[in-house]
Amino acid sequence: LVFLCILPSLEDLLFYTIAEGQEKIPVHKFLTALKATGLRTGDPRLKECMDTLKVTLKNTSDGVMLDRDLFKKCVQSNIVLLTQAFRKKFVIPDFQSFSSHIDELYESAKNLTEGQVADYIPQLAKFSPDLWAVSLCTVDGQRHTVGDTKVPFCLQSCVKPLKYAIAVHDHGTEYVHRFIGKEPSGLRFNKLFLDEDGELFLRADPAGQGASNAEKFDYVMNFLNKMAGNEYVGFSNATFQSERESGDRNFAIGYYLKEKKCFPEGTDMTSILDFYFQLCSIEVTCESASVMAATLANGGFCPITGERVLSPEAVRDTLSLMHSCGMYDFSGQFAFHVGLPAKSGVAGGILLVVPNVMGIMCWSPPLDKLGNSVRGIQFCTDLVSLFNFHNYDNLRHFAKKHDPRREGGDQRVKSVINLLFAAYTGDVSALRRFALSSMDMEQRDYDSRTALHVAAAEGHAEVVRFLLEACKVNPVPRDRWDNTPMEEALHFGHHDVVTILQDYQNKYNPQEAPKKKVKETTENNLDGLL
């Protein structure tokens, strides 16, 4: 490739990264590379890019190849998001490796055969005990799914933190907690019991007073759709009718609460129970529910739409209660061993939140004696055993666990080797790829030699020009023998490189150089290439 005299744009850098020295990019190669970052082609944030790609392919004779101009046309409307993805600036930089670990945890839990499918609601008993799915969505919208992730199932009790979040969002914490408590009961979920202050345990619904059930249901569905990024949210009328017909215990609890005056004045208890049964019968898939969980992980912003759905107060209070009360009578053990906010439901779902990182939905119908998914519990436990996601894992000093949020030491060593080898071989395409992925282009080996030292010694003028002009590296670094790149070029007789270095150094005043970290300098320069 002939080096452009003008600085390349981010679109150019992205093209060179994916093209790897070729003049055209096969469309499937671009889409495969995109998938490796964790982004989906159906991501709402990439709509303009994908729409342009479809139109471009339809109007070109070379329908499966993109040259640089066509590529730039397709990506320019979403270049910021795409650049973040390919520079590995998302919360999980090496998403492919992380996804393979998730697949291993999934397969391990798949072998479990314990547990019974819930049958006290007849409609739930129809699900196969072999169904097993895990979906995740990070706060940057990276997606991974494995198993039966497109099969709809009812939220059941997993809807409780979601409707609680809506109530706090609309009415505030103080109002909501006039009617409900904050402590786990320590008793089975269907026990008739109030604490000594007469408080409920997340049973009464203070939201929507005065509205009809139809209006309230539509209101909640609208919220859930936004939380799910407009992915699948449905309703199982069969489950609703089944719950209603077999809900004697819930009616008993309702009348008990009414007797104790636990509901807001004027509440129609039977109507509220109908509404409760309706909400439990809302359907999701593992994929759509993982986006809901990611919205909670992301402070109330839906990761794949960028829309603010819930207030920070609502998210904080919801996660706090999920942490202490979300897993029935297993809540204490789950908080101890897993250390993450979660909510289970008798349909077999576990809604898990890793705050500021990702949301996960596990689903498998067989339940343990406490009403939690057997495979889901195993997956969550294994997840935190492998990764330092537990709330009280120390990110800096917990060496036995993986931290997928940052590259490890071995990766940093490899990056130095790769950088200097690319400089040695004159591989500008690889260097562009490294720069786009936010690699420190001034890294040094054990002799304190930089890529600029190596390129100058080998006479690779194109590499020297790229490092100086595009990456803004220091032109006068000194190795362990006090040699500069200029001295290397002189020693090996590469006069064209000497000229480039001299011309650049004439413009460079070390006294005025900003004293910033090299990595920050490289990143800021790349950001400014637009």
C-alpha positions as CSV (number, residue, x, y, z in Angstrom):
1,L,0.0,0.0,0.0
2,V,1.2,3.5,-0.8
3,F,1.3,5.6,2.3
4,L,-1.0,8.7,2.0
5,C,0.7,12.0,2.5
6,I,-2.3,13.3,4.4
7,L,-3.2,11.8,7.8
8,P,-5.6,8.9,7.4
9,S,-9.1,9.3,8.8
10,L,-10.6,6.8,11.2
11,E,-12.5,5.3,8.4
12,D,-9.2,4.7,6.6
13,L,-7.6,3.2,9.7
14,L,-10.6,0.9,10.1
15,F,-10.4,-0.2,6.5
16,Y,-6.7,-1.0,6.7
17,T,-7.3,-2.9,10.0
18,I,-9.8,-5.2,8.4
19,A,-8.3,-5.4,4.9
20,E,-4.9,-6.5,6.1
21,G,-3.1,-5.3,3.0
22,Q,-5.8,-6.1,0.5
23,E,-7.4,-3.5,-1.7
24,K,-11.0,-4.7,-1.1
25,I,-12.8,-6.2,1.9
26,P,-15.2,-9.1,1.4
27,V,-18.4,-8.2,3.2
28,H,-18.5,-11.4,5.1
29,K,-15.0,-10.6,6.5
30,F,-16.2,-7.2,7.8
31,L,-19.3,-8.8,9.4
32,T,-17.2,-11.6,11.0
33,A,-14.8,-9.1,12.4
34,L,-17.7,-7.0,13.7
35,K,-19.2,-10.1,15.4
36,A,-15.8,-10.8,17.1
37,T,-16.1,-7.5,18.9
38,G,-19.5,-8.6,20.4
39,L,-21.6,-6.2,18.3
40,R,-24.5,-7.5,16.2
41,T,-25.5,-6.4,12.8
42,G,-29.0,-5.9,14.2
43,D,-27.8,-3.5,16.8
44,P,-30.0,-0.3,16.6
45,R,-26.9,1.9,16.9
46,L,-25.6,0.4,13.7
47,K,-28.8,0.8,11.7
48,E,-27.4,3.5,9.4
49,C,-24.3,1.5,8.6
50,M,-26.2,-1.7,7.9
51,D,-28.9,0.1,5.8
52,T,-26.1,1.8,3.7
53,L,-24.3,-1.6,3.3
54,K,-27.5,-3.2,2.0
55,V,-28.1,-0.4,-0.5
56,T,-24.4,-0.3,-1.6
57,L,-24.3,-4.0,-2.2
58,K,-27.6,-3.8,-4.2
59,N,-26.2,-1.1,-6.4
60,T,-22.8,-2.5,-7.2
61,S,-21.8,-5.2,-9.6
62,D,-19.1,-6.4,-7.3
63,G,-21.7,-7.3,-4.7
64,V,-19.7,-9.0,-2.1
65,M,-16.6,-6.8,-2.0
66,L,-16.0,-3.3,-0.6
67,D,-13.2,-1.0,-1.8
68,R,-12.0,1.8,0.5
69,D,-14.5,4.4,-0.8
70,L,-17.5,2.1,-0.5
71,F,-16.3,0.9,2.9
72,K,-16.0,4.5,4.2
73,K,-19.5,5.3,2.8
74,C,-20.9,2.4,4.8
75,V,-19.2,3.0,8.1
76,Q,-19.0,6.8,8.3
77,S,-22.4,7.3,10.1
78,N,-21.4,4.9,12.9
79,I,-17.6,5.4,12.9
80,V,-17.3,6.3,16.5
81,L,-19.0,3.1,17.8
82,L,-17.1,1.0,15.2
83,T,-13.8,2.5,16.1
84,Q,-14.4,1.9,19.8
85,A,-15.2,-1.7,19.0
86,F,-12.2,-2.4,16.9
87,R,-9.8,-0.5,19.2
88,K,-11.1,-2.9,21.9
89,K,-12.4,0.1,24.0
90,F,-15.5,-1.9,25.2
91,V,-15.8,-3.1,28.7
92,I,-14.7,-6.6,27.7
93,P,-11.8,-6.0,25.3
94,D,-11.2,-9.6,24.3
95,F,-14.8,-10.6,23.8
96,Q,-14.1,-13.8,21.8
97,S,-12.0,-15.3,24.6
98,F,-14.6,-14.3,27.2
99,S,-17.4,-15.8,25.1
100,S,-15.5,-19.1,24.9
101,H,-15.3,-19.2,28.7
102,I,-19.0,-18.6,28.9
103,D,-19.6,-21.5,26.5
104,E,-17.5,-23.8,28.8
105,L,-19.5,-22.8,31.9
106,Y,-22.7,-23.4,29.9
107,E,-21.6,-26.9,28.9
108,S,-20.6,-27.7,32.4
109,A,-24.0,-26.8,33.9
110,K,-25.8,-28.5,31.0
111,N,-24.7,-31.9,32.5
112,L,-26.8,-31.4,35.6
113,T,-29.9,-33.5,35.8
114,E,-31.2,-32.6,39.3
115,G,-34.3,-30.5,40.0
116,Q,-38.0,-30.6,39.1
117,V,-40.0,-28.4,36.7
118,A,-42.6,-26.3,38.6
119,D,-46.0,-27.8,38.3
120,Y,-48.1,-25.8,40.8
121,I,-48.9,-23.6,37.8
122,P,-50.1,-26.2,35.3
123,Q,-48.8,-24.2,32.3
124,L,-45.2,-24.2,33.6
125,A,-45.2,-28.0,33.8
126,K,-45.3,-28.3,30.0
127,F,-41.7,-27.1,29.6
128,S,-39.0,-29.7,28.9
129,P,-36.4,-30.1,31.6
130,D,-33.7,-30.2,28.9
131,L,-34.1,-26.6,28.0
132,W,-31.1,-24.5,29.0
133,A,-30.0,-21.1,27.8
134,V,-27.6,-18.3,28.7
135,S,-27.6,-14.8,27.2
136,L,-25.5,-11.8,28.1
137,C,-25.3,-8.2,27.1
138,T,-22.6,-5.8,28.3
139,V,-23.0,-2.2,29.1
140,D,-21.5,-1.4,25.7
141,G,-24.0,-3.7,23.9
142,Q,-21.7,-6.7,23.3
143,R,-23.9,-9.7,23.0
144,H,-23.3,-13.5,23.4
145,T,-25.9,-16.3,23.6
146,V,-25.7,-20.0,23.9
147,G,-28.4,-22.7,24.0
148,D,-32.2,-22.3,23.7
149,T,-32.0,-18.5,23.9
150,K,-34.9,-17.8,21.5
151,V,-37.5,-19.8,23.3
152,P,-40.1,-17.6,25.0
153,F,-40.8,-18.1,28.7
154,C,-42.6,-16.2,31.4
155,L,-40.8,-13.9,33.8
156,Q,-42.7,-15.0,36.8
157,S,-41.0,-13.5,39.9
158,C,-38.1,-12.1,37.7
159,V,-40.6,-9.4,36.9
160,K,-40.7,-8.2,40.6
161,P,-37.4,-6.1,40.5
162,L,-38.5,-4.7,37.2
163,K,-41.9,-3.5,38.4
164,Y,-40.3,-2.3,41.7
165,A,-37.8,-0.2,39.6
166,I,-40.7,1.3,37.6
167,A,-42.5,2.2,40.8
168,V,-39.4,3.9,42.3
169,H,-38.7,5.6,39.0
170,D,-42.2,7.1,39.0
171,H,-42.9,7.7,42.7
172,G,-39.5,7.7,44.5
173,T,-38.1,5.5,47.2
174,E,-39.8,7.1,50.2
175,Y,-43.3,6.7,48.8
176,V,-42.8,3.1,47.6
177,H,-41.4,2.0,51.0
178,R,-44.4,3.3,52.9
179,F,-46.0,0.0,51.7
180,I,-43.1,-2.5,51.5
181,G,-40.1,-3.3,53.6
182,K,-36.5,-3.8,52.7
183,E,-35.6,-7.0,54.7
184,P,-35.7,-10.5,53.4
185,S,-38.3,-12.5,55.3
186,G,-36.2,-15.7,55.7
187,L,-39.4,-17.6,54.9
188,R,-40.8,-19.3,51.8
189,F,-42.0,-16.9,49.1
190,N,-45.7,-17.8,49.6
191,K,-45.7,-17.6,53.4
192,L,-48.5,-15.6,55.1
193,F,-46.3,-13.3,57.3
194,L,-45.8,-9.6,58.1
195,D,-42.9,-8.2,60.2
196,E,-43.5,-6.6,63.5
197,D,-44.0,-3.2,61.8
198,G,-46.7,-4.7,59.5
199,E,-44.5,-4.2,56.4
200,L,-44.8,-6.4,53.3
201,F,-41.9,-8.0,51.5
202,L,-42.2,-6.6,48.0
203,R,-45.8,-7.8,47.6
204,A,-48.0,-4.7,47.3
205,D,-47.8,-2.6,44.2
206,P,-48.1,1.1,45.0
207,A,-47.9,2.2,41.3
208,G,-50.7,3.1,39.0
209,Q,-53.4,3.9,41.5
210,G,-56.6,5.0,39.8
211,A,-55.7,3.5,36.4
212,S,-57.4,0.5,34.9
213,N,-55.5,-2.8,34.8
214,A,-55.3,-2.5,31.0
215,E,-53.7,1.0,31.3
216,K,-51.3,-0.2,34.0
217,F,-50.4,-3.3,32.0
218,D,-49.7,-1.3,28.8
219,Y,-47.6,1.2,30.9
220,V,-45.4,-1.6,32.3
221,M,-45.1,-3.3,29.0
222,N,-43.9,0.0,27.4
223,F,-41.2,0.3,30.2
224,L,-40.1,-3.3,29.7
225,N,-39.9,-2.9,25.9
226,K,-37.6,0.1,26.5
227,M,-35.5,-1.9,29.0
228,A,-35.2,-4.7,26.4
229,G,-34.1,-2.3,23.6
230,N,-37.4,-3.2,21.8
231,E,-36.5,-6.8,21.6
232,Y,-39.0,-9.6,22.3
233,V,-41.5,-8.9,25.2
234,G,-44.8,-10.8,24.9
235,F,-47.6,-12.2,27.0
236,S,-48.8,-15.7,27.7
237,N,-52.6,-15.6,28.2
238,A,-52.6,-19.3,28.9
239,T,-50.2,-18.8,31.8
240,F,-52.2,-15.9,33.1
241,Q,-55.4,-17.9,33.2
242,S,-53.5,-20.9,34.7
243,E,-52.2,-18.7,37.5
244,R,-55.5,-17.1,38.1
245,E,-57.3,-20.5,38.4
246,S,-54.6,-22.0,40.7
247,G,-53.9,-18.9,42.8
248,D,-55.7,-19.8,46.0
249,R,-52.6,-19.1,48.1
250,N,-52.1,-15.7,46.5
251,F,-55.7,-14.8,47.1
252,A,-55.3,-15.9,50.8
253,I,-52.3,-13.7,51.1
254,G,-54.1,-10.8,49.4
255,Y,-57.1,-11.0,51.8
256,Y,-54.6,-11.2,54.8
257,L,-52.8,-8.1,53.6
258,K,-56.2,-6.3,53.1
259,E,-57.2,-7.2,56.6
260,K,-54.0,-5.7,57.9
261,K,-54.6,-2.5,55.9
262,C,-51.3,-3.0,54.0
263,F,-52.6,-1.6,50.7
264,P,-53.0,2.1,49.8
265,E,-56.5,3.4,50.5
266,G,-59.0,2.6,47.8
267,T,-57.1,-0.4,46.4
268,D,-59.2,-3.1,44.8
269,M,-57.3,-6.2,46.0
270,T,-58.7,-8.7,43.5
271,S,-57.9,-6.3,40.7
272,I,-54.4,-5.9,41.9
273,L,-54.0,-9.7,42.1
274,D,-55.2,-9.9,38.4
275,F,-52.6,-7.3,37.5
276,Y,-49.9,-9.3,39.5
277,F,-50.8,-12.5,37.6
278,Q,-50.6,-10.6,34.3
279,L,-47.1,-9.2,35.0
280,C,-45.9,-12.7,36.0
281,S,-47.2,-14.0,32.7
282,I,-45.1,-11.5,30.6
283,E,-42.9,-13.4,28.2
284,V,-39.3,-12.8,27.3
285,T,-36.5,-14.7,25.7
286,C,-33.1,-15.1,27.3
287,E,-31.8,-12.6,24.7
288,S,-34.3,-9.8,25.4
289,A,-34.1,-10.4,29.2
290,S,-30.3,-10.0,29.1
291,V,-30.8,-6.5,27.7
292,M,-33.1,-5.7,30.6
293,A,-30.5,-6.9,33.0
294,A,-27.9,-4.9,31.1
295,T,-30.0,-1.8,31.5
296,L,-29.9,-2.2,35.2
297,A,-26.1,-2.8,35.0
298,N,-25.8,0.4,33.0
299,G,-27.4,2.7,35.5
300,G,-30.8,2.8,33.7
301,F,-29.5,3.4,30.2
302,C,-30.4,0.7,27.6
303,P,-27.0,-0.3,26.1
304,I,-28.3,-1.0,22.6
305,T,-30.4,2.1,22.2
306,G,-28.7,4.6,24.5
307,E,-32.1,5.6,25.9
308,R,-32.4,6.6,29.6
309,V,-35.1,4.2,30.9
310,L,-34.8,4.3,34.7
311,S,-33.5,6.9,37.2
312,P,-30.2,6.2,39.0
313,E,-32.2,6.1,42.3
314,A,-34.5,3.3,40.9
315,V,-31.5,1.3,39.7
316,R,-29.5,1.6,42.9
317,D,-32.5,0.6,45.1
318,T,-33.5,-2.3,42.8
319,L,-30.0,-3.8,42.8
320,S,-29.7,-3.4,46.5
321,L,-32.9,-5.4,47.1
322,M,-32.0,-8.0,44.5
323,H,-28.7,-8.5,46.3
324,S,-30.4,-9.2,49.6
325,C,-33.8,-10.6,48.7
326,G,-33.7,-11.9,45.1
327,M,-33.1,-15.6,45.4
328,Y,-35.9,-16.7,47.8
329,D,-34.5,-18.5,50.9
330,F,-31.2,-19.0,49.1
331,S,-30.6,-15.2,49.0
332,G,-28.0,-15.2,51.8
333,Q,-26.0,-18.0,50.4
334,F,-26.2,-16.5,46.9
335,A,-25.0,-13.1,48.2
336,F,-22.1,-14.8,50.0
337,H,-20.9,-17.1,47.2
338,V,-21.9,-15.1,44.1
339,G,-22.0,-11.6,45.5
340,L,-24.1,-10.1,42.7
341,P,-27.7,-8.8,42.4
342,A,-30.0,-11.4,41.0
343,K,-33.7,-12.5,40.8
344,S,-35.0,-15.9,40.2
345,G,-38.4,-17.1,39.0
346,V,-40.2,-20.4,39.1
347,A,-40.2,-20.6,35.3
348,G,-36.5,-21.3,35.7
349,G,-35.1,-17.8,34.9
350,I,-32.3,-16.1,36.9
351,L,-31.8,-12.4,36.1
352,L,-28.2,-11.6,37.0
353,V,-26.5,-8.2,37.1
354,V,-22.8,-7.5,37.1
355,P,-23.0,-3.7,37.9
356,N,-21.2,-1.5,35.4
357,V,-20.2,-4.6,33.3
358,M,-23.1,-6.7,32.0
359,G,-26.5,-8.3,32.5
360,I,-27.1,-12.0,32.1
361,M,-30.2,-14.1,31.9
362,C,-30.0,-17.9,32.6
363,W,-33.0,-20.1,32.0
364,S,-33.6,-23.7,32.7
365,P,-36.9,-25.0,34.0
366,P,-35.8,-27.7,36.6
367,L,-35.8,-26.1,40.1
368,D,-34.2,-27.0,43.4
369,K,-36.2,-27.3,46.6
370,L,-36.0,-23.5,47.2
371,G,-37.4,-22.7,43.8
372,N,-34.2,-21.7,41.9
373,S,-33.0,-23.0,38.6
374,V,-30.4,-25.8,39.3
375,R,-28.4,-25.1,36.2
376,G,-28.7,-21.3,36.6
377,I,-27.3,-21.4,40.2
378,Q,-24.4,-23.6,39.0
379,F,-23.6,-21.2,36.1
380,C,-23.7,-18.1,38.4
381,T,-21.5,-19.8,40.9
382,D,-19.0,-21.0,38.3
383,L,-19.0,-17.5,36.7
384,V,-17.8,-15.8,39.8
385,S,-15.3,-18.6,40.6
386,L,-13.7,-17.9,37.2
387,F,-14.0,-14.1,36.9
388,N,-13.5,-11.5,39.6
389,F,-17.1,-10.3,39.4
390,H,-18.0,-10.9,43.0
391,N,-18.9,-7.5,44.6
392,Y,-16.0,-7.9,47.1
393,D,-13.4,-9.4,44.8
394,N,-10.4,-7.0,44.7
395,L,-9.7,-6.1,41.1
396,R,-6.0,-5.4,41.8
397,H,-5.0,-8.2,44.2
398,F,-7.2,-11.2,43.4
399,A,-4.6,-12.9,41.2
400,K,-6.3,-16.3,41.0
401,K,-9.3,-15.0,39.0
402,H,-9.5,-13.6,35.5
403,D,-10.4,-10.0,34.9
404,P,-12.0,-9.8,31.4
405,R,-12.1,-6.0,31.8
406,R,-8.4,-5.6,31.1
407,E,-5.6,-7.2,29.2
408,G,-3.2,-9.4,31.3
409,G,0.5,-9.1,31.6
410,D,1.2,-11.8,29.0
411,Q,-0.9,-9.9,26.5
412,R,1.2,-6.8,27.1
413,V,4.4,-8.7,26.5
414,K,2.9,-10.1,23.3
415,S,2.0,-6.6,22.1
416,V,5.6,-5.4,22.4
417,I,6.8,-8.4,20.4
418,N,4.1,-7.9,17.7
419,L,4.8,-4.1,17.5
420,L,8.5,-4.5,17.1
421,F,8.2,-7.4,14.6
422,A,5.8,-5.3,12.5
423,A,8.4,-2.4,12.5
424,Y,11.2,-4.9,11.6
425,T,9.3,-6.3,8.6
426,G,7.9,-2.9,7.5
427,D,4.3,-4.1,8.0
428,V,2.5,-0.7,8.0
429,S,-0.9,-2.5,7.8
430,A,-0.3,-4.2,11.1
431,L,0.9,-1.0,12.6
432,R,-2.2,0.8,11.6
433,R,-4.2,-2.1,13.2
434,F,-2.2,-1.7,16.4
435,A,-2.7,2.0,16.5
436,L,-6.5,1.7,15.9
437,S,-6.7,-0.8,18.8
438,S,-5.1,1.8,21.1
439,M,-1.8,0.0,21.5
440,D,1.0,2.1,23.0
441,M,3.1,2.8,20.0
442,E,6.1,3.8,22.1
443,Q,6.4,0.5,24.0
444,R,10.0,-0.6,24.6
445,D,11.7,-4.0,24.8
446,Y,14.2,-5.2,27.4
447,D,16.9,-3.1,25.6
448,S,14.6,0.0,25.7
449,R,14.3,-0.1,21.9
450,T,11.1,1.2,20.3
451,A,9.4,0.5,17.0
452,L,11.0,3.7,15.7
453,H,14.5,2.4,16.6
454,V,13.8,-0.8,14.7
455,A,12.2,0.7,11.6
456,A,15.1,3.3,11.4
457,A,17.7,0.5,11.6
458,E,16.0,-1.5,8.9
459,G,15.4,1.5,6.6
460,H,11.6,1.3,6.5
461,A,10.9,4.9,5.6
462,E,7.1,4.3,5.3
463,V,7.0,2.9,8.9
464,V,9.1,5.7,10.2
465,R,6.8,8.3,8.6
466,F,3.7,6.5,9.9
467,L,5.0,6.4,13.5
468,L,6.0,10.0,13.4
469,E,3.1,11.6,11.6
470,A,0.1,9.4,12.4
471,C,1.1,8.2,15.8
472,K,3.1,11.2,17.0
473,V,5.7,9.1,18.7
474,N,8.7,10.7,20.4
475,P,11.3,11.1,17.5
476,V,14.4,11.0,19.9
477,P,13.9,8.0,22.3
478,R,17.2,6.5,23.6
479,D,17.8,2.8,24.1
480,R,19.9,1.2,26.8
481,W,23.1,2.2,24.8
482,D,21.9,5.8,24.5
483,N,21.3,5.4,20.7
484,T,18.5,7.3,19.0
485,P,16.6,6.2,15.8
486,M,18.6,8.9,13.9
487,E,21.9,7.3,14.9
488,E,20.6,3.9,13.9
489,A,19.6,5.1,10.5
490,L,23.1,6.8,10.0
491,H,24.9,3.7,11.2
492,F,23.2,1.5,8.6
493,G,23.3,4.1,5.8
494,H,19.5,4.7,5.4
495,H,19.7,8.3,4.2
496,D,16.1,8.6,3.2
497,V,15.1,7.7,6.8
498,V,17.7,10.2,8.1
499,T,16.0,12.9,6.0
500,I,12.6,12.1,7.3
501,L,13.8,12.2,10.9
502,Q,15.7,15.4,10.4
503,D,12.7,17.1,8.8
504,Y,10.4,16.0,11.6
505,Q,12.8,16.9,14.4
506,N,13.1,20.4,13.0
507,K,9.4,20.8,13.7
508,Y,9.6,19.1,17.1
509,N,10.4,21.1,20.3
510,P,10.9,18.8,23.2
511,Q,10.6,21.7,25.6
512,E,7.0,22.2,24.5
513,A,6.0,18.5,24.4
514,P,3.0,17.8,26.6
515,K,3.9,15.6,29.6
516,K,1.2,13.0,29.1
517,K,1.2,9.3,29.2
518,V,2.2,7.8,25.8
519,K,-1.0,5.8,25.6
520,E,-3.1,8.9,26.1
521,T,-1.1,10.8,23.5
522,T,-1.7,8.0,20.9
523,E,-5.4,7.8,21.7
524,N,-5.9,11.5,21.5
525,N,-4.1,11.6,18.2
526,L,-6.2,8.9,16.8
527,D,-9.4,10.6,18.0
528,G,-8.2,13.7,16.3
529,L,-7.7,12.0,12.9
530,L,-11.3,12.8,12.0
